[in-house]
């Protein structure tokens, strides 16, 4: 059991939006007792070759919220994503809501502020976000009580958000046949990731778990929903009672073979700013390409 305020009697409505270009799943989560909702891990589209940003994925989420007559209260990032750009400010401009992320965003901003040579004008205090979550913090979506769990390992700022019987795990876990996320980014740690996964697996067996990514291993259809019980029994990296030592050994060896995500450089610059695209001295949107820094 956990010391968190779990309430399995509340079952929010969850609408998933899959982005094929980044294999990301974003969510609109509705309080079952009202029209209030939250958005989890939105995506902003980018064409790197053309240097163009667009918002088809976010527009689909906005259209759903408007069509259902929902009131957006929260726009939540489970962590600073390295494989897709956040559409949080675009959605906020159109529908309102507060943008939230884990309080350890400050550690991420400090590391990547140096890598991208952002200078003193780039604030490293998380002030770009409306809310910084600490472990165990509670908040409401309408009348639905929610809470945040700090789950570092993939990144220092990773949080799992639990809303009734639904937990949004970010990159802390993948589907059982997908295993777990890498732990070799700056600030990542395989041992911490194992410990964080155990916190998630201590939630009730019937807790619904919603993934941030899926890659259809073995050619199966894309999937994003499972349960704590299914992960405990069958997760290929941590299920079946695998030990911390076994996981760290496997994860460290596996990570050494992985290439950097295709969109890591634009993603980090945008996402550590709560989804805002940085600008040059003349006020033009501009991304940097640091060489030999990662």
N, C-alpha and C positions, 0 to 999 in steps of 0.2 A: 504493500500500500504506500501511497505518497502523502506528504503533508500539504498537498495542494487542494483547493476547494473544488473538487470534481463534483459535477451534477449530471449524472447520466440520464436523468428524467427529462432533460431538455434536448430536443432533437432539431437543430437548425436545418433549414433548407439550403442545400449547397448546389450551386450551378458552376460547372467547370468549363474553362475556355482553354483549348489546347493550341499552342503556337508551334507549328510544324518546323519553322526555321530554327528554333532554339530548343525544341523539345521541352518547353516550359508549360506547366499547367497553372493558370491563374484562376481565382475563385471569387464569386459573389456569394456571401454567406448572409442569409436572412434570419433575423430573430423570428421564431415561429409565432410569437405573440403580438407582433406589430409589423409595420412596414420598414423598420430600421434594418440597415445592412452594413456589411463591411466588404472591402475588396482586399484580397490577399495576393501579393506578388504579381502585380500587373506588368505588362510588356509594352515597350515602345519599339517600333520597327525601325531598323537602320539598313540602308544599302551602302555598304562600305565603299564599293567601287565608285558609286556615283556621289558619295558624300551627302546623302539625303536621308532625312528622318521623316517618318510618317506614323500614322496612328490607327491603322485598320484594326489591330487587335484590341486596343483600348476603346475604339469606337463601338465595337461589338459589345463590350461590357457595358458601356454607357447606354447603348440602345436597350439592352436587357433591363437595366435598372430603371430607365424611363418608362419602358413598356409595362413593367410590373408595378409602377407607381411607388417605387422604393425611395427611402431617404438615406443617403450615404452618410454614415457617421465616422467611419474609420477607413484609412488606406494604409495597410500594414505591409511592411517588408520583413520577411523572416530573417534576412541577413543582407549584407552587401553582395549582391550577385556578381559573379565573374563571367557569366555566360549570356546574359541578356540585359538590356537597358530598361530601367523602370519608367513607367508612364505616370507615376504618382502626381506630379504637378499638373500635367495635362488633365487628368481626371478631376483633380481638386478644383481647377479653374472652372470646370463645367458643372460639377455636382456638389462641391464643398467637401466636408470631412477633414479629419485630422490625420496627418501623416506620422506614423510611428515606426520605431525600430529599436533594437536592443541598445542599451546604454554603452556597451563596449564599442559602438561605432567610433568613439573617440580614439581608441587604439588603432582601428583600421585607418581612420583619417590621418593619424600621425605617421603611420608607415607609408601609406601611398601618397600623402602630401609631399614627402621627401622624394619618392620615386619619380613623381611627375613634376618635381621642382615647382610647387605651387606658390611658394613665397608666403610672406606673412599675411597677405590679404585673404588667404584661404583659412577660414575659421575651422579649428580642429576640436571644437567643443560640442559638436552635435547640434548646434543651433539652427542648422538648415531644416531640421525636423521639428514637428510640433510636439512630439512626445518621445521620451526615451524610457524604455521599459527596463526594469530590474527584475531579477528572479523573484517570482511570486507576486508581482504586481497584478492587481485586478482592475478591470474596467468593464463598462457595459456597452452592448450593442442593443439599443432599445431597452427592453426589460431583461435581456439575457446577460447573465453574469459570465465574464470571460477572465482568463488569467494567462500570464506569460511564464514560460519556463526557460531559463538560461541553459542552452545546450551547446557550449563551445566545442571545438575540435575541428570542424570544417573551416570555420572562421571564428575569431573571438566574439563576434557580435551575434552569433546565431541564437535564435529564440524559436521555441515551439509555442504556438498560440492555441489554447484550448477553449472551445466554445460549446458548452453543453457536452454532447457525446461525440464531438468532432474535434480532432487535433490536426493542425496544419504544421507539418514537420519540416518544411523547407528542405534543405539538403542533408539533414541529420540522418535520414533513412531513405532508401528507395523501396520499391516493391520487393517482396521476398526473393524473387529471382534476379533482382538487380543489386541487392546487397546494400552497400553504403557509399557515401561520397568520399572523395579524396580528402586528405588531411595535410597536404604538403604546401599549401599557400602560406605566405607570411602570417605568422600568428596561429597557424593550424597545428594540431597535435593529435596523433593517432590514439594515444592513451586517453586523452580528454574526450575524443569522439566516442570511444567505447563507453566511457562513464556516462556520457550524455545519452547515448542510446539506451543504456540500462534505466535511466530515469524515465524515458518514454515507455519502455517495456514494463515499468512498474505501474503504469496506468491500468485501469480495468481492462480485462481481456476483450470486452465488447466495444471498447472505444474505437470509433472509426478514425483511421489515419489517412490523411490526404497528402499526396506527394507533390513536390514542386517540379520534378522532372521524371520522365520515363522515356526509355530508348527502345522498348520492344525487344528485349533480348531473345535470341532464338527465333526471331521473326514473328513473335506473337503480336496481337493487336496492342496498341497503346492502352495503358491502364494507369489509374491514379488513386484508387481507393482500396484499402485493405483494413485489417484490424490488428490490434495488439496481439491477440492470440495467434493470428496467422504469421506475424513477424517472429514471435517467440519460437514457434514450431519450425518455420521453414526458411527464415532469412539465410541466404547462402554465406553471409559473412559473420553474422553474430547469433543466428538461431541454433537451437539444439544444445544450448549450454556451452558454447565456445568460450574459452577463457580470454581474459584481457591480453595475456601474453601471446596467445595464438593470433588474436586480431591484430595487435600491434605489428607482429612479425609479418603477417600477410599484407596488411595495409601499407606498410612502409615499402615492401618489395614491389607491390602493385603500383604505388604512386610513382616510383622511380622510372616506370616505363611509359607514363602518360605525357602526352603533349599538352601545351597550354591551350585553354579554350579559345576558340576562334575569335570571340568578341571580348576577350578579357581587357584589352587596353581601353576601348571606348566605354565598356561597362563600368569599370572601376571609377573612371573619371566622372561619369554621370551619377552613378549610384551613391557614391560617398557624398554627393551634393543633394541627396533626396530626389534624384531624377532630373535635376537642372543641368542643362548643357553648359559647360564653361564657355567663357567669352574671352576674346583677345583684348588688347589695349584699346581698340577702336569700338568695342562692343559687339563684334561679330561672333556668332557661335563658332567655336574652334576646338578641336581635339588635338592632343599631342601624341607623338609617336616616340616614346623614349626607346633608345637602342641599348641592348645588352644590360637592361636593368632588372629583368625578371628571370 
